[in-house]
């Protein structure tokens, strides 16, 4: 049983940013910050199966691929890396790449890495706030500039680079070719509303990612039967005895606690091991205040507009 206000590890990257507000007030002016990793406070606790991150991009990331579990174990790693992104903000024209425009043979993929033409073979798409992108292991992908996103992934840092925009970091040709499903990606299922407060964004073998939208001044019971990460992305509230605002994260494991949404409501991302959504994750505690009753209709309309 555990309920912890997650700590944050700062990861500096050449493609990062100096200003992380409103997600954090950390100064990155001397060395750009690319990622924030949320971690358990109890350093002696077992390693979580999932890793929750925030990414901040001022330049494109490398074109890369992650191995699946079988490939990872074949090279001595505990597991592979499937991930999903939730776009928190995106500058005009911001893009991500997921999959390729056409299928490549291993020989064609190897040649495209060597001559750099892989950069023109990736399938880029525009992104906007609220978009969800699922990236199964083996998918060639990249994240463009001008994006802030939340990422949930298997606990792994196994990354094979295919192209790096001249940054002179190592490319991983052999492993990238061996690990890649070198072709277009399958269509991703649309988000699915479970209740008025819960929307399933991704449900996969490795994790479930939900968005929860809680009415102003509402009360909820949060029940976890496995490790669960909660990231506040809008509004504020209180989870257990901890005041939470935008950019704060909580870790829970096999426990039950209360959530009190603030006067402007609270929206968050919730992630836990898959494959199926947890039926009892969130239960309405009722007893909303009079002020909440007056504002709930307006709030629900705003949520519908964001999700459509």
N, C-alpha and C positions, 0 to 999 in steps of 0.2 A: 504494500500500500504506500502511495506517495502522492504528494501535492507540492510542487515546487515552482516558484517564480524563476523562470529560466534565466541563466546567465548568458552573456554574449561574448563570443570570440570574434575579434576584428581580423579580417583577412585582407591584406593589401594586394592590389593587382594593377598592372600597367594600364588596364582599360577602365579603372574605377573612377570615382568622383571625389571632390573635396567636401561637398555639402550634402549631408544625409537627411536633413530635415524634410518632413516632420517625423521621420522614423527614428532618428537618433540625433543627439547634439554633438556627436563625436567630430573632432576637427580632422579633416583629411587633407588640409592644404599643403602639408609638407610631403606627404606620400599618399597617393590616391587609395581610397578604400573601395574594394570591389564587392566584398561579401561580408555579411554578418551571419555567424553560425550560432544558433540557439542550442544551449547545452544544459545538462542537468547540473544542479548545484552540488549534489552529492557525487564527488569524484570517485568514490569507492563503489558506487552502484553499478550494476551490470550495464554494458553498453547498449543503448537503445537500438532497435532495428531500423529506425527512421531518423533522418536528419532534416531539420527545418532550417531554411536559409532565407535571407534577403539579398538580392543582387542589385547592384547599381552600375550602369554602364554609360561611359562617355565615348567609348570606341567599341567596335565589334569585338566579340570574343572569338577565339579560334573556332574553325570548323572542326568538329570532333565527334567521337563516338564512344559509347560505354559498353563494356561486355555484359553478356547475360550471366546468370549464375553458373551455368555449366562451363563456359569459357573461362570465367574468373577462377573457378576452382581448379581448372586444368593448369593454370599458371601460378597456383599457390595462394590465391586470394580467397577470403571467406565467402564472398558473394559478389554478384554483379551490381549494376546500377540502372534501375528504371526510375524515371523522375517525372514530375509534372510542374508546370509553371502557371501561376495566377498573375496576370498583369495588373500591377497597382497603379502605374502611370506610364504614359508613353508620349514622347514628343511627336509632333507632326512628322509623318513619314517613317516612323520607327517600324522596324521589321524583325522577324525571326525567320530562320530557315529550319524546316523539318522535312527530312527525306530528300530524295533526288527527283529530278524531272523525268528520268527514265531509268530503267534497269541497266546496271553495268556488270559486265563479267569481272571476275577478280583481276584479270589482266588489264582491263580498261580502267578499273578503279586505281590500281597501282600506278598506271601511267598518268592518270589525272592528278595524283598526289605529287608525282615527281615534277610534272610541268606546271602545276598550279591551276590547271583548268577545272579542278574540283570546285573552285570558287564560283564558276559560272554554271555548274551542273546541279547545285543545291536548289531546292524549291523554297524561295522566299515568299513571305506573306506579310501584309501589314497587320499591325496589332493595335489595340486600343484598350483602355482601362476596362477591366472586368473580363477580358478574354482568358480562356483556359486552354492550355496546350499540354497534351499527354505525349511523353517521349519514351516509348519502350526501349529497353536495352537493345543495342544493335542498330538504332536509328541514327543516321548521320544528321547532325544538327548544328545550329549556331544561334547566338543571340546578338542582335544588332545594337547600335548606339541609341542613347536617349531613353532607356527603359529602366524602370524599377519593377522588380517582380519578386514574388514569394515562390520559393521552390521547396517541394517536398520530395525526398528521394530515399532510396535504400542507403543505408549507412556504408558508403564506399566513396573513395576518391579515385577510382580507377578510370582514367581518362586517356584516350588515344587521340592525339592531334593529327589532322590531315592537312591543315593549312593555317598559317598564323600571321598573315598580313605583314610579313617581313620583320617580325619581332625577334627573329633569330633564336627562338626556343626550339627545342628538339621536336621533330615530327616522329610519329610512331607507325611507319608504313606497314611493317609486317603484321603487327597486332591489329591495326586499324582495318586492314584488308580482311584478316581472319575473323574479326568480330562483327563486321558490318553486314546488315541486310541492305545491300546497295541498290535501292530502288525507291519508288514512291511509297508513302505511308498509307495505311488504311484509314478510312473515314472514322472520325472520333464520335462516339455517341454524344448527343446533346445533354446538357445538365438536366437533372431530373428532380422535380420538387417532391420531397417526402411529406412535409407539413408546411404550414404557413411560415415557420421559422427555419426550416432545414432544406437545403438544396444540395444534392449530390452532384459534384462537379466531375469526379473521376472515381470509378470503382474498378480496381485491378487486383491481380493476384497479390501484389506486394503492399498496396495501401489503398485506403479510401480517403478522398479529399472532399470535404463539405464546406459550404458557406452557411453560416448561421446569421440570421438577422432578428435581433431581439427588440421588441417595442420599448419605447421610453418608460423608465421606472418599472419595468416588469421583473418578475422573479421566476427563477428556473432551478430545477434540480439537474445536475450533470452527473451521469453515471458512467463509469468506465470499467470495462472488464479486461482491458489490455492497455498497453502504453498509448497515450493520447496527447497530442500537441494542440494548443489553442493559441492563435495569433490574432490580436486585435487589429483590425484594419480600418475601422471607422467608429467614432463615438467613444464612449468610455463605460466603465462599470466596475464591478467588484466581484472577484472570483475567490471563494473561500474568504480569507481575511486580507486579501491583497487588492489594492486599488490598481486598476488596469486602464491604460490608455493606448493610443495608436502606437504600434511598434513593440508593445509588450507581449511576451509569450509565457505560457504556463505549460508545465509538464505534469501529467497525472498518470497513475497506473493502478488499476484495480481499486478504485476508490469512488466516493460519492461526496459531492460538495454542492454549494449553492452559487448561483450567479444572480447578481442584481444589476440590471442595465441602468445606465445613467439617464439624466434628463433628456438627452438627445438620442437615446437608444444606443445599441452597441452591435456592430457587425464584426464577425471574425471568420477565420479559416480554421477548420478542425481537421486533423489528420490522424489516422490510426491504421494499424496493419489490416489488410484485406482478408478475404476478397469481398465480403458483403457488408453493407451499411449496418451499423449497430441499431437494433430496433428500439432500445431503451436509453439511448444516449442522452436525450434532452427531454425533460418533462416540464410542462408549464406549471409553475407554482401558484398562479392566480394572484389575487390581491393587488391588482394594479391600482395606482392612485387615481384620483379624479383628474388630475392634470394629464396623466397618461391617457385616460379615456378621450380627452379632448384632442390629443395630438396623434393618436394611433392611426387614424384613417389617413392623415397626411403622410405619415411616415411610411405606411404600407404602399401608398401610391408612388413615393420616391423610390422604394426598393424595386417595385415592378418596373419602373422606368429604367433603372440601372441594369437590371437583369435582362431586359429586352433590347 
